[in-house]
Structures are given as structure tokens and as C-alpha cells.
């Protein structure tokens, strides 16, 4: 994470965990510590690939300066060679999806593409995203995909997430028009806009343990 404000948030929640400013430093940094991760997960910038980018006239795809960071992430996967990878981004052009999937397949991963929404895990808003599950073990990947599909199809699971969302609103929002004005409002809104719904992350994590 290169943004100083967001780095501070991460450091507060995960004290003592290294935070690299540039994705290009991740592989070397982990190799220096002797850490070889089993799973690497991340979402590269969508500023040149998303529907919003098209509306703003800057949809240059993975050739763009921000979304082109995907190739740096692919280099990390090639260097560290984890058993699994999880890639997240807003839905974009099928052309760029093919580039992403081709890069992952070229590293020996089997792939599962999961179009997801926050509504599928009980939220009141849609928030479309695409998750690629990449696994070198085909049978393990199939089990993860089945577990995730069952979880997102469960009315009881969605209801539990929705109840948790409702109970958290007074603590997280505190005002009737969204993010608290007492904090750095623009930074918070931007960070929330770049984030993935944590309920989606939770269900993916549980699916990987299936």
C-alpha cells in the first residue's frame, strides 16, 4: 500500500506485519525473511479497466499506468510460486479477463472465475466484483468453488450477514448520511470505494478450507 493514510490503518489493525509501499518489493521482501506464502491474494487498480473508467474516458485496459500493475502482481506469483492465488477486480472487458486468465494459466494454475456481489452475502447494495480462484490442485479448486456456491446460495447465511451489517451500522457510520464527518471524509470514502466487502472475503476464506 503506497498511500500513507491507508498504511496507518493497516498498521493499526495488523501491528508488526510488514507493509510494502510497492508491489514490486513484495517478492524480494518475503524471500529475505524466508517466508514462502501458501496463498497470495490481491486486487490490482481498476482505474483503466472498470466501467467507471469507460465513463470517464480513460479505459485503456491493462496497458494503462494503474491497471498495468497487474503484470507486477503476476511477477510476484511467478517468483514466489504459491499453491493458490486469489485475484479481485471489478468486472471489466472480456479481453482483459482473457489476459489475466492467460497469465495465471501460464504459471500452472487451474482457474475458477466467480462473479460476486455484496448482495450475494446479505448486503443491501450490489457492488459487483469478479474473483479469480487460482489453484495448482484442480480437485481442491473444485471443492472450493462448490463450497462458495453453496454459501452464497444459502438464505440463512445471507440473513446472518445482513443482521451483522445492521447491528454494525451505529458503530461504523454514526451519522445518518454515511461516513462520519469528524474524520477525513474523502480519504475514508476513497478507501471504502477501493475495498472489497469483508463478507465476501470471509466466504472465500471458508470455501478455501472446505
Buried (B, 14 or more C-beta within 10 A) or exposed (E): BEBEEBBEBEEEEEEEEEEBEEBBEBBEEBEEEEEEBEEBBBBBBBBBBBBBBEEEEBBBBBEBEBBBBBEBBBBBBEEBBBBBBBBBBBBBBEEBBEBBBEBBEEBEBBBBEBEBBBBBBBBEEEBBBBBBBBBBEEEBBBBBBEBBBEBBEBEEBBEBBBEEBEEEEEEEEEEEEEBEEEEEEEBBEBBEEEEBBEBBBEBBEBBBEB
